Amino acid sequence: MPGPKHILAVRFSAMGDVAMTVPVIKAVLSQNPELKITYVSRPEFADFFNNIPRLTYFSADLNIYYKGFAGIIKLFKALKKNDHYDAFADLHNNLRTNLLRRLFSLSGLAYACIDKGRNEKKLLTRFPDKVLKQLKPTTERYADVFRKLGFSVTLDNQLIKNRQELTDELLAITGKKSNTWIGIAPFAKHRGKIYPLERTEEVIKLLDAKNVKLFLFGGSLLEEEICQQWQQKYKSVTSLVRRLNMEQELKVISRLDVMMSMDSAGMHLASLQGIPVVSVWGATHHFAGFLGYGQSENNIVADNIECRPCSIYGNKPCFRKDYACLYNIEPEAIVNSLNKFIV
């Protein structure tokens, strides 16, 4: 039975989750040449989808133009006017996409939505008696949505380098590459994912003694201030926080040799560019399915304390009050994992 030819795919947030859909979208389109996709998400994520054949990106500003219940109605009307679709792929399954999905289904559009595996994840994070086993990768959950719509999708889970040339404007910031470039993305949305900043500085100090160049990534004003302080203290450090747009940031990431990141967007942005990641995990666990696409479990740095994971997203307060899962990780362990990428 032939499947639909034009899919409307929706995922609104968060940055890392949207980035994880990219290799799936590429696989779906490359393996189904009769298909085209309109992808709906926030304007700030548009650069993730540059140069993907047969993909149209529809920017939806949910903070202003499409805000709230009335905004989703407005978005539905705009999408209906934009083109004809054969099916709706809900890659988010939250209140906004549920409403949008229902509106399209009332007009007769076929749909499928992601199964987030909530019950399995509850068993993984409960304490005591947690069920510590590998769950389905999130990328496979995204692929399942398209499989439900009748498409065959195979994910190879391989890093594919996307090396990009740096413009003169970027080279003025980064300098020409003459040694190992290491990215460090030390921040995350939730406390349970953030390696203690004083220990991150210890990692930077240890790396500063080597023949490397360190680039710091972040987003907020506070993160900019912290990274500026590190740049002033350590000769190998260049802070990129709030200095680049997303397209420029992805170009610099494409030239790295390795990224050090939390279980956060930094890991997934590196995956988009085919860059290996030494990932540091605290309250969360890669068994929940959020390891970056193509990333190796051999590059994970984590402690095996029995209460871990206590959270899927790192947003639950530590019941021990000490975040031992993070403080038990020595800076030297992270540097040892990075050493194999230093030439």
Beta strands, then each sheet from edge to edge (+ up, - down):
strand 1: 6-10
strand 2: 36-41
strand 3: 55-59
strand 4: 87-90
strand 5: 110-113
strand 6: 180-185
strand 7: 212-216
strand 8: 237-239
strand 9: 258-262
strand 10: 277-281
strand 11: 300-302
sheet 1: 3+ 2+ 1+ 4+ 5+
sheet 2: 8+ 7+ 6+ 9+ 10+ 11+
end
